[in-house]
Amino acid sequence: MRKISLGLAALALTCSAGLALAQTAGSASEPAAEKPMTSNQAEKPPLTGANSFTEAQARERIADAGFQEVKGLKKDDKGVWRGQAMKSGQSVEVALDFRGNVVQQ
């Protein structure tokens, strides 16, 4: 009887260790944890990517960032809206990326 009890205890420990490992390993369908970006890995806006902003939305975002008289907006082949605007009485070039970052250039 003692051999059966020890065998069952060993089996229970083996199964519980396997379950614990399965819980911490993560599956292939789970997204990988994002690694923090270091300063030399980070890109500066405007970022390139698929931009879903319409021209009207781009114009509004740029105006909300403090630019007036936004004109000549065109989306380039990298997905960045580019145009001209006035800021502090000066004509400047502006850009809006797919993440909504407004950049004076």
MOPAC internal coordinates of N, CA, C and O (Angstrom, degrees):
PM7 1SCF
backbone

  N    0.0000 0     0.00 0     0.00 0    0    0    0
  C    1.4516 1     0.00 0     0.00 0    1    0    0
  C    1.5285 1   111.09 1     0.00 0    2    1    0
  O    1.2310 1   120.86 1   144.03 1    3    2    1
  N    1.3304 1   115.96 1   -35.97 1    3    2    1
  C    1.4660 1   120.71 1  -179.19 1    5    3    2
  C    1.5158 1   110.40 1   -64.26 1    6    5    3
  O    1.2310 1   119.23 1   142.57 1    7    6    5
  N    1.3471 1   119.08 1   -37.43 1    7    6    5
  C    1.4572 1   122.49 1   179.40 1    9    7    6
  C    1.5273 1   111.02 1   -64.30 1   10    9    7
  O    1.2310 1   120.10 1   141.13 1   11   10    9
  N    1.3105 1   117.42 1   -38.87 1   11   10    9
  C    1.4670 1   121.49 1   179.67 1   13   11   10
  C    1.5274 1   109.74 1   -67.11 1   14   13   11
  O    1.2310 1   119.27 1   137.77 1   15   14   13
  N    1.3229 1   119.00 1   -42.23 1   15   14   13
  C    1.4590 1   122.87 1   179.96 1   17   15   14
  C    1.5190 1   110.70 1   -63.42 1   18   17   15
  O    1.2310 1   120.51 1   136.44 1   19   18   17
  N    1.3480 1   116.64 1   -43.56 1   19   18   17
  C    1.4539 1   119.97 1   178.62 1   21   19   18
  C    1.5250 1   110.41 1   -65.76 1   22   21   19
  O    1.2310 1   120.29 1   140.91 1   23   22   21
  N    1.3143 1   117.06 1   -39.09 1   23   22   21
  C    1.4607 1   121.23 1   179.20 1   25   23   22
  C    1.5200 1   111.25 1   -63.94 1   26   25   23
  O    1.2310 1   120.38 1   136.74 1   27   26   25
  N    1.3175 1   116.87 1   -43.26 1   27   26   25
  C    1.4668 1   121.02 1   178.81 1   29   27   26
  C    1.5314 1   111.08 1   -66.36 1   30   29   27
  O    1.2310 1   120.30 1   141.69 1   31   30   29
  N    1.3300 1   117.04 1   -38.31 1   31   30   29
  C    1.4582 1   120.51 1   178.36 1   33   31   30
  C    1.5261 1   110.25 1   -65.14 1   34   33   31
  O    1.2310 1   120.45 1   137.93 1   35   34   33
  N    1.3173 1   116.75 1   -42.07 1   35   34   33
  C    1.4678 1   120.33 1   178.83 1   37   35   34
  C    1.5193 1   110.73 1   -64.45 1   38   37   35
  O    1.2310 1   120.15 1   138.65 1   39   38   37
  N    1.3180 1   117.32 1   -41.35 1   39   38   37
  C    1.4611 1   121.98 1   178.59 1   41   39   38
  C    1.5286 1   110.22 1   -63.20 1   42   41   39
  O    1.2310 1   120.24 1   137.92 1   43   42   41
  N    1.3120 1   117.14 1   -42.08 1   43   42   41
  C    1.4646 1   121.09 1  -179.70 1   45   43   42
  C    1.5280 1   110.52 1   -64.48 1   46   45   43
  O    1.2310 1   119.97 1   138.24 1   47   46   45
  N    1.3291 1   117.67 1   -41.76 1   47   46   45
  C    1.4676 1   120.89 1   178.33 1   49   47   46
  C    1.5177 1   111.41 1   -64.67 1   50   49   47
  O    1.2310 1   120.23 1   138.44 1   51   50   49
  N    1.3194 1   117.17 1   -41.56 1   51   50   49
  C    1.4606 1   121.33 1   179.77 1   53   51   50
  C    1.5254 1   110.50 1   -63.09 1   54   53   51
  O    1.2310 1   120.17 1   135.49 1   55   54   53
  N    1.3107 1   117.28 1   -44.51 1   55   54   53
  C    1.4690 1   121.18 1  -179.56 1   57   55   54
  C    1.5184 1   111.50 1   -65.77 1   58   57   55
  O    1.2310 1   120.18 1   137.37 1   59   58   57
  N    1.3267 1   117.26 1   -42.63 1   59   58   57
  C    1.4650 1   119.14 1  -178.34 1   61   59   58
  C    1.5277 1   110.82 1   -68.37 1   62   61   59
  O    1.2310 1   119.50 1   145.46 1   63   62   61
  N    1.3163 1   118.56 1   -34.54 1   63   62   61
  C    1.4688 1   120.81 1   176.79 1   65   63   62
  C    1.5191 1   110.16 1   -66.36 1   66   65   63
  O    1.2310 1   120.10 1   140.56 1   67   66   65
  N    1.3161 1   117.41 1   -39.44 1   67   66   65
  C    1.4666 1   121.14 1   178.17 1   69   67   66
  C    1.5152 1   111.61 1   -64.63 1   70   69   67
  O    1.2310 1   120.16 1   140.29 1   71   70   69
  N    1.3263 1   117.29 1   -39.71 1   71   70   69
  C    1.4653 1   120.82 1   177.73 1   73   71   70
  C    1.5237 1   111.06 1   -65.64 1   74   73   71
  O    1.2310 1   120.08 1   139.29 1   75   74   73
  N    1.3114 1   117.46 1   -40.71 1   75   74   73
  C    1.4576 1   120.45 1   178.98 1   77   75   74
  C    1.5227 1   110.56 1   -63.88 1   78   77   75
  O    1.2310 1   120.02 1   139.26 1   79   78   77
  N    1.3178 1   117.57 1   -40.74 1   79   78   77
  C    1.4567 1   121.36 1   178.51 1   81   79   78
  C    1.5218 1   110.45 1   -64.98 1   82   81   79
  O    1.2310 1   119.79 1   138.33 1   83   82   81
  N    1.3108 1   118.00 1   -41.67 1   83   82   81
  C    1.4612 1   121.91 1  -179.56 1   85   83   82
  C    1.5260 1   111.01 1   -63.56 1   86   85   83
  O    1.2310 1   120.10 1   146.10 1   87   86   85
  N    1.3179 1   117.42 1   -33.90 1   87   86   85
  C    1.4568 1   120.05 1  -179.42 1   89   87   86
  C    1.5156 1   112.20 1   -72.11 1   90   89   87
  O    1.2310 1   119.52 1   149.32 1   91   90   89
  N    1.3197 1   118.52 1   -30.68 1   91   90   89
  C    1.4596 1   119.98 1  -177.10 1   93   91   90
  C    1.5152 1   113.00 1   -92.24 1   94   93   91
  O    1.2310 1   119.50 1   163.19 1   95   94   93
  N    1.3226 1   118.56 1   -16.81 1   95   94   93
  C    1.4555 1   120.85 1  -174.20 1   97   95   94
  C    1.5207 1   112.73 1   -75.80 1   98   97   95
  O    1.2310 1   119.28 1   148.02 1   99   98   97
  N    1.3277 1   118.98 1   -31.98 1   99   98   97
  C    1.4619 1   120.90 1  -176.91 1  101   99   98
  C    1.5191 1   110.42 1    77.14 1  102  101   99
  O    1.2310 1   120.66 1   -30.77 1  103  102  101
  N    1.3082 1   116.34 1   149.23 1  103  102  101
  C    1.4557 1   119.63 1  -177.75 1  105  103  102
  C    1.5210 1   110.10 1  -101.97 1  106  105  103
  O    1.2310 1   121.28 1   -11.29 1  107  106  105
  N    1.3279 1   115.16 1   168.71 1  107  106  105
  C    1.4648 1   120.48 1  -178.83 1  109  107  106
  C    1.5218 1   111.50 1   -66.29 1  110  109  107
  O    1.2310 1   119.74 1   156.26 1  111  110  109
  N    1.3299 1   118.10 1   -23.74 1  111  110  109
  C    1.4623 1   120.44 1  -178.29 1  113  111  110
  C    1.5282 1   112.41 1   -81.92 1  114  113  111
  O    1.2310 1   120.37 1   166.44 1  115  114  113
  N    1.3459 1   116.89 1   -13.56 1  115  114  113
  C    1.4627 1   119.32 1   178.78 1  117  115  114
  C    1.5251 1   109.87 1   -81.02 1  118  117  115
  O    1.2310 1   119.72 1   -38.06 1  119  118  117
  N    1.3360 1   118.14 1   141.94 1  119  118  117
  C    1.4658 1   119.81 1   177.83 1  121  119  118
  C    1.5231 1   110.34 1   -67.02 1  122  121  119
  O    1.2310 1   120.70 1   -33.83 1  123  122  121
  N    1.2938 1   116.26 1   146.17 1  123  122  121
  C    1.4573 1   120.96 1   177.50 1  125  123  122
  C    1.5199 1   109.35 1   -70.35 1  126  125  123
  O    1.2310 1   120.86 1   -33.43 1  127  126  125
  N    1.3108 1   115.97 1   146.57 1  127  126  125
  C    1.4639 1   119.67 1   178.35 1  129  127  126
  C    1.5236 1   108.82 1   -66.27 1  130  129  127
  O    1.2310 1   121.13 1   -43.77 1  131  130  129
  N    1.3230 1   115.44 1   136.23 1  131  130  129
  C    1.4569 1   119.59 1  -179.89 1  133  131  130
  C    1.5150 1   109.66 1   -74.96 1  134  133  131
  O    1.2310 1   121.00 1   -44.40 1  135  134  133
  N    1.3177 1   115.70 1   135.60 1  135  134  133
  C    1.4530 1   120.86 1   176.12 1  137  135  134
  C    1.5203 1   107.96 1   -87.40 1  138  137  135
  O    1.2310 1   120.28 1   -38.92 1  139  138  137
  N    1.3244 1   117.07 1   141.08 1  139  138  137
  C    1.4615 1   118.26 1   177.36 1  141  139  138
  C    1.5261 1   110.12 1   -63.01 1  142  141  139
  O    1.2310 1   121.07 1   -38.27 1  143  142  141
  N    1.3241 1   115.56 1   141.73 1  143  142  141
  C    1.4585 1   120.47 1  -179.69 1  145  143  142
  C    1.5217 1   109.58 1   -83.78 1  146  145  143
  O    1.2310 1   121.01 1   -41.86 1  147  146  145
  N    1.3003 1   115.68 1   138.14 1  147  146  145
  C    1.4559 1   119.61 1   173.70 1  149  147  146
  C    1.5184 1   108.31 1   -89.15 1  150  149  147
  O    1.2310 1   120.24 1   -13.46 1  151  150  149
  N    1.3071 1   117.14 1   166.54 1  151  150  149
  C    1.4610 1   120.33 1  -174.50 1  153  151  150
  C    1.5213 1   112.57 1   -61.21 1  154  153  151
  O    1.2310 1   119.49 1   147.79 1  155  154  153
  N    1.3289 1   118.58 1   -32.21 1  155  154  153
  C    1.4580 1   118.75 1  -179.67 1  157  155  154
  C    1.5245 1   112.14 1   -83.33 1  158  157  155
  O    1.2310 1   119.20 1   169.78 1  159  158  157
  N    1.3346 1   119.14 1   -10.22 1  159  158  157
  C    1.4593 1   121.80 1   175.39 1  161  159  158
  C    1.5242 1   111.38 1   -90.23 1  162  161  159
  O    1.2310 1   120.01 1   156.20 1  163  162  161
  N    1.3103 1   117.59 1   -23.80 1  163  162  161
  C    1.4567 1   121.81 1  -173.94 1  165  163  162
  C    1.5207 1   110.82 1   -71.50 1  166  165  163
  O    1.2310 1   121.50 1   -42.29 1  167  166  165
  N    1.3208 1   114.74 1   137.71 1  167  166  165
  C    1.4640 1   119.97 1   174.77 1  169  167  166
  C    1.5185 1   108.17 1   -91.45 1  170  169  167
  O    1.2310 1   120.97 1   -28.31 1  171  170  169
  N    1.2932 1   115.74 1   151.69 1  171  170  169
  C    1.4584 1   120.41 1   176.49 1  173  171  170
  C    1.5172 1   108.76 1   -97.63 1  174  173  171
  O    1.2310 1   120.00 1   -37.62 1  175  174  173
  N    1.3356 1   117.61 1   142.38 1  175  174  173
  C    1.4540 1   120.18 1   176.03 1  177  175  174
  C    1.5249 1   111.10 1   -63.50 1  178  177  175
  O    1.2310 1   119.14 1   -27.62 1  179  178  177
  N    1.2912 1   119.24 1   152.38 1  179  178  177
  C    1.4602 1   125.62 1     4.78 1  181  179  178
  C    1.5252 1   111.43 1   -80.33 1  182  181  179
  O    1.2310 1   121.40 1   -44.84 1  183  182  181
  N    1.3349 1   114.93 1   135.16 1  183  182  181
  C    1.4572 1   122.36 1   179.77 1  185  183  182
  C    1.5231 1   109.86 1   -85.63 1  186  185  183
  O    1.2310 1   120.77 1   -36.29 1  187  186  185
  N    1.3100 1   116.13 1   143.71 1  187  186  185
  C    1.4550 1   119.57 1   178.31 1  189  187  186
  C    1.5208 1   109.36 1   -88.55 1  190  189  187
  O    1.2310 1   120.70 1   -31.40 1  191  190  189
  N    1.3242 1   116.27 1   148.60 1  191  190  189
  C    1.4574 1   121.84 1   179.51 1  193  191  190
  C    1.5043 1   110.79 1   161.03 1  194  193  191
  O    1.2310 1   121.32 1    -6.47 1  195  194  193
  N    1.3150 1   115.09 1   173.53 1  195  194  193
  C    1.4647 1   121.16 1  -179.25 1  197  195  194
  C    1.5307 1   109.39 1   -65.36 1  198  197  195
  O    1.2310 1   120.49 1   -66.37 1  199  198  197
  N    1.3097 1   116.67 1   113.63 1  199  198  197
  C    1.4591 1   122.83 1  -175.41 1  201  199  198
  C    1.5202 1   109.71 1  -101.37 1  202  201  199
  O    1.2310 1   120.71 1   -60.99 1  203  202  201
  N    1.3267 1   116.25 1   119.01 1  203  202  201
  C    1.4622 1   120.77 1  -178.33 1  205  203  202
  C    1.5305 1   113.06 1   -98.03 1  206  205  203
  O    1.2310 1   119.70 1  -177.76 1  207  206  205
  N    1.3395 1   118.18 1     2.24 1  207  206  205
  C    1.4626 1   120.17 1   178.07 1  209  207  206
  C    1.5277 1   110.01 1   -69.94 1  210  209  207
  O    1.2310 1   121.09 1   -44.00 1  211  210  209
  N    1.3363 1   115.52 1   136.00 1  211  210  209
  C    1.4586 1   119.76 1   171.98 1  213  211  210
  C    1.5259 1   107.64 1   -77.86 1  214  213  211
  O    1.2310 1   120.50 1   -11.23 1  215  214  213
  N    1.3187 1   116.64 1   168.77 1  215  214  213
  C    1.4622 1   119.73 1   178.19 1  217  215  214
  C    1.5316 1   110.60 1   -60.28 1  218  217  215
  O    1.2310 1   120.43 1   138.75 1  219  218  217
  N    1.3224 1   116.78 1   -41.25 1  219  218  217
  C    1.4668 1   120.31 1  -179.98 1  221  219  218
  C    1.5332 1   111.01 1   -63.96 1  222  221  219
  O    1.2310 1   119.98 1   139.02 1  223  222  221
  N    1.3265 1   117.64 1   -40.98 1  223  222  221
  C    1.4564 1   120.78 1   178.03 1  225  223  222
  C    1.5268 1   111.24 1   -66.56 1  226  225  223
  O    1.2310 1   120.56 1   140.30 1  227  226  225
  N    1.3304 1   116.53 1   -39.70 1  227  226  225
  C    1.4697 1   121.00 1   178.37 1  229  227  226
  C    1.5236 1   109.50 1   -62.77 1  230  229  227
  O    1.2310 1   120.56 1   134.56 1  231  230  229
  N    1.3226 1   116.53 1   -45.44 1  231  230  229
  C    1.4712 1   121.59 1   179.69 1  233  231  230
  C    1.5303 1   110.01 1   -60.07 1  234  233  231
  O    1.2310 1   120.25 1   137.48 1  235  234  233
  N    1.3257 1   117.12 1   -42.52 1  235  234  233
  C    1.4725 1   121.64 1  -179.29 1  237  235  234
  C    1.5319 1   111.01 1   -65.66 1  238  237  235
  O    1.2310 1   120.00 1   135.99 1  239  238  237
  N    1.3172 1   117.61 1   -44.01 1  239  238  237
  C    1.4695 1   121.02 1   179.20 1  241  239  238
  C    1.5254 1   111.44 1   -62.06 1  242  241  239
  O    1.2310 1   121.04 1   137.87 1  243  242  241
  N    1.3202 1   115.61 1   -42.13 1  243  242  241
  C    1.4645 1   120.03 1   179.74 1  245  243  242
  C    1.5305 1   109.99 1   -64.86 1  246  245  243
  O    1.2310 1   120.52 1   137.68 1  247  246  245
  N    1.3271 1   116.60 1   -42.32 1  247  246  245
  C    1.4674 1   120.79 1   177.78 1  249  247  246
  C    1.5290 1   110.60 1   -64.47 1  250  249  247
  O    1.2310 1   119.84 1   140.07 1  251  250  249
  N    1.3198 1   117.91 1   -39.93 1  251  250  249
  C    1.4638 1   121.66 1   178.49 1  253  251  250
  C    1.5331 1   111.83 1   -64.00 1  254  253  251
  O    1.2310 1   120.66 1   157.31 1  255  254  253
  N    1.3306 1   116.34 1   -22.69 1  255  254  253
  C    1.4649 1   120.89 1   178.92 1  257  255  254
  C    1.5300 1   111.60 1   -85.12 1  258  257  255
  O    1.2310 1   120.36 1  -176.51 1  259  258  257
  N    1.3463 1   116.92 1     3.49 1  259  258  257
  C    1.4620 1   120.15 1   174.21 1  261  259  258
  C    1.5176 1   115.53 1   102.16 1  262  261  259
  O    1.2310 1   119.89 1  -167.29 1  263  262  261
  N    1.3204 1   117.82 1    12.71 1  263  262  261
  C    1.4635 1   121.09 1   179.26 1  265  263  262
  C    1.5206 1   108.97 1  -100.77 1  266  265  263
  O    1.2310 1   120.91 1   -35.47 1  267  266  265
  N    1.3405 1   115.87 1   144.53 1  267  266  265
  C    1.4626 1   120.92 1   178.02 1  269  267  266
  C    1.5250 1   108.85 1  -116.27 1  270  269  267
  O    1.2310 1   121.83 1   -14.66 1  271  270  269
  N    1.3251 1   114.11 1   165.34 1  271  270  269
  C    1.4703 1   122.19 1   175.11 1  273  271  270
  C    1.5328 1   112.31 1    50.26 1  274  273  271
  O    1.2310 1   120.92 1  -128.60 1  275  274  273
  N    1.3034 1   115.85 1    51.40 1  275  274  273
  C    1.4701 1   121.13 1   179.75 1  277  275  274
  C    1.5218 1   108.32 1   -70.50 1  278  277  275
  O    1.2310 1   120.65 1   -52.14 1  279  278  277
  N    1.3371 1   116.36 1   127.86 1  279  278  277
  C    1.4666 1   119.54 1  -179.88 1  281  279  278
  C    1.5226 1   110.34 1  -148.07 1  282  281  279
  O    1.2310 1   121.70 1   -15.00 1  283  282  281
  N    1.3243 1   114.36 1   165.00 1  283  282  281
  C    1.4592 1   121.38 1   177.12 1  285  283  282
  C    1.5148 1   114.81 1    65.98 1  286  285  283
  O    1.2310 1   120.00 1  -151.00 1  287  286  285
  N    1.3306 1   117.61 1    29.00 1  287  286  285
  C    1.4683 1   119.37 1  -178.68 1  289  287  286
  C    1.5237 1   111.18 1   -70.11 1  290  289  287
  O    1.2310 1   121.03 1   -51.18 1  291  290  289
  N    1.3039 1   115.64 1   128.82 1  291  290  289
  C    1.4673 1   122.93 1   175.77 1  293  291  290
  C    1.5163 1   107.64 1  -140.19 1  294  293  291
  O    1.2310 1   120.55 1   -41.55 1  295  294  293
  N    1.3323 1   116.55 1   138.45 1  295  294  293
  C    1.4565 1   119.98 1   175.53 1  297  295  294
  C    1.5173 1   107.93 1   -87.80 1  298  297  295
  O    1.2310 1   120.20 1   -55.54 1  299  298  297
  N    1.3441 1   117.22 1   124.46 1  299  298  297
  C    1.4647 1   120.01 1  -178.72 1  301  299  298
  C    1.5350 1   111.29 1   -81.89 1  302  301  299
  O    1.2310 1   120.61 1    -1.40 1  303  302  301
  N    1.3201 1   116.43 1   178.60 1  303  302  301
  C    1.4655 1   121.17 1  -175.96 1  305  303  302
  C    1.5311 1   113.05 1   -71.47 1  306  305  303
  O    1.2310 1   119.96 1   175.15 1  307  306  305
  N    1.3271 1   117.69 1    -4.85 1  307  306  305
  C    1.4673 1   121.65 1   177.01 1  309  307  306
  C    1.5175 1   111.98 1  -104.14 1  310  309  307
  O    1.2310 1   120.40 1  -173.50 1  311  310  309
  N    1.3466 1   116.84 1     6.50 1  311  310  309
  C    1.4553 1   121.34 1   176.93 1  313  311  310
  C    1.5188 1   114.95 1    84.41 1  314  313  311
  O    1.2310 1   119.82 1  -161.40 1  315  314  313
  N    1.3255 1   117.94 1    18.60 1  315  314  313
  C    1.4628 1   121.97 1  -179.18 1  317  315  314
  C    1.5295 1   109.07 1  -107.40 1  318  317  315
  O    1.2310 1   120.83 1   -52.70 1  319  318  317
  N    1.3393 1   116.02 1   127.30 1  319  318  317
  C    1.4633 1   120.47 1   173.95 1  321  319  318
  C    1.5238 1   107.66 1   -77.71 1  322  321  319
  O    1.2310 1   120.15 1   -50.01 1  323  322  321
  N    1.3321 1   117.32 1   129.99 1  323  322  321
  C    1.4705 1   122.53 1   179.87 1  325  323  322
  C    1.5237 1   109.48 1  -130.19 1  326  325  323
  O    1.2310 1   120.78 1   -35.24 1  327  326  325
  N    1.3262 1   116.12 1   144.76 1  327  326  325
  C    1.4537 1   121.13 1   178.44 1  329  327  326
  C    1.5106 1   111.24 1  -170.68 1  330  329  327
  O    1.2310 1   121.52 1    13.04 1  331  330  329
  N    1.3260 1   114.69 1  -166.96 1  331  330  329
  C    1.4628 1   121.58 1   178.86 1  333  331  330
  C    1.5249 1   108.25 1  -117.73 1  334  333  331
  O    1.2310 1   121.56 1   -26.74 1  335  334  333
  N    1.3257 1   114.63 1   153.26 1  335  334  333
  C    1.4617 1   120.58 1   177.76 1  337  335  334
  C    1.5210 1   108.64 1  -157.49 1  338  337  335
  O    1.2310 1   120.94 1    -8.68 1  339  338  337
  N    1.3175 1   115.80 1   171.32 1  339  338  337
  C    1.4646 1   122.28 1   177.24 1  341  339  338
  C    1.5266 1   108.48 1  -107.14 1  342  341  339
  O    1.2310 1   121.62 1   -42.99 1  343  342  341
  N    1.3311 1   114.51 1   137.01 1  343  342  341
  C    1.4641 1   120.26 1   174.57 1  345  343  342
  C    1.5191 1   107.03 1  -145.65 1  346  345  343
  O    1.2310 1   121.16 1   -53.58 1  347  346  345
  N    1.3187 1   115.39 1   126.42 1  347  346  345
  C    1.4707 1   121.81 1  -179.06 1  349  347  346
  C    1.5248 1   111.75 1    53.66 1  350  349  347
  O    1.2310 1   120.85 1  -141.67 1  351  350  349
  N    1.3374 1   115.99 1    38.33 1  351  350  349
  C    1.4501 1   121.04 1   176.77 1  353  351  350
  C    1.5173 1   115.23 1    78.34 1  354  353  351
  O    1.2310 1   120.14 1  -174.76 1  355  354  353
  N    1.3226 1   117.34 1     5.24 1  355  354  353
  C    1.4645 1   120.90 1   179.81 1  357  355  354
  C    1.5181 1   110.87 1  -118.39 1  358  357  355
  O    1.2310 1   120.96 1   -35.21 1  359  358  357
  N    1.3329 1   115.77 1   144.79 1  359  358  357
  C    1.4584 1   121.32 1   175.42 1  361  359  358
  C    1.5288 1   108.28 1   -80.38 1  362  361  359
  O    1.2310 1   120.82 1   -51.83 1  363  362  361
  N    1.3294 1   116.04 1   128.17 1  363  362  361
  C    1.4644 1   121.56 1  -178.75 1  365  363  362
  C    1.5196 1   109.80 1  -134.12 1  366  365  363
  O    1.2310 1   120.95 1   -20.45 1  367  366  365
  N    1.3074 1   115.79 1   159.55 1  367  366  365
  C    1.4555 1   121.00 1   173.17 1  369  367  366
  C    1.5180 1   107.74 1   -92.41 1  370  369  367
  O    1.2310 1   121.14 1   -40.40 1  371  370  369
  N    1.3353 1   115.43 1   139.60 1  371  370  369
  C    1.4633 1   121.00 1  -179.57 1  373  371  370
  C    1.5229 1   109.35 1  -127.91 1  374  373  371
  O    1.2310 1   121.61 1   -21.71 1  375  374  373
  N    1.3304 1   114.52 1   158.29 1  375  374  373
  C    1.4610 1   121.07 1   176.98 1  377  375  374
  C    1.5242 1   108.79 1  -141.81 1  378  377  375
  O    1.2310 1   121.15 1   -31.87 1  379  378  377
  N    1.3284 1   115.40 1   148.13 1  379  378  377
  C    1.4611 1   122.57 1   177.13 1  381  379  378
  C    1.5164 1   107.29 1  -129.84 1  382  381  379
  O    1.2310 1   120.31 1   -57.86 1  383  382  381
  N    1.3511 1   117.02 1   122.14 1  383  382  381
  C    1.4588 1   119.61 1  -179.31 1  385  383  382
  C    1.5219 1   111.83 1   -94.48 1  386  385  383
  O    1.2310 1   120.79 1    -0.70 1  387  386  385
  N    1.3233 1   116.10 1   179.30 1  387  386  385
  C    1.4662 1   121.59 1  -174.99 1  389  387  386
  C    1.5196 1   112.89 1   -66.11 1  390  389  387
  O    1.2310 1   119.57 1   162.21 1  391  390  389
  N    1.3106 1   118.43 1   -17.79 1  391  390  389
  C    1.4600 1   121.98 1   178.49 1  393  391  390
  C    1.5206 1   112.50 1   -92.04 1  394  393  391
  O    1.2310 1   120.05 1   176.49 1  395  394  393
  N    1.3313 1   117.52 1    -3.51 1  395  394  393
  C    1.4511 1   121.16 1   179.16 1  397  395  394
  C    1.5140 1   113.70 1    93.61 1  398  397  395
  O    1.2310 1   119.94 1  -173.14 1  399  398  397
  N    1.3294 1   117.72 1     6.86 1  399  398  397
  C    1.4610 1   121.26 1   177.22 1  401  399  398
  C    1.5314 1   110.02 1   -71.38 1  402  401  399
  O    1.2310 1   120.35 1   -53.50 1  403  402  401
  N    1.3230 1   116.94 1   126.50 1  403  402  401
  C    1.4645 1   122.10 1   175.74 1  405  403  402
  C    1.5228 1   107.10 1  -102.64 1  406  405  403
  O    1.2310 1   121.43 1   -52.43 1  407  406  405
  N    1.3452 1   114.87 1   127.57 1  407  406  405
  C    1.4572 1   120.68 1  -175.82 1  409  407  406
  C    1.5198 1   109.89 1  -128.43 1  410  409  407
  O    1.2310 1   120.98 1   -48.88 1  411  410  409
  N    1.3279 1   115.74 1   131.12 1  411  410  409
  C    1.4654 1   120.57 1   171.80 1  413  411  410
  C    1.5204 1   107.30 1   -86.16 1  414  413  411
  O    1.2310 1   121.13 1   -48.23 1  415  414  413
  N    1.3395 1   115.45 1   131.77 1  415  414  413
  C    1.4635 1   118.11 1  -177.17 1  417  415  414
  C    1.5029 1   111.54 1  -118.75 1  418  417  415
  O    1.2310 1   120.10 1   180.00 1  419  418  417

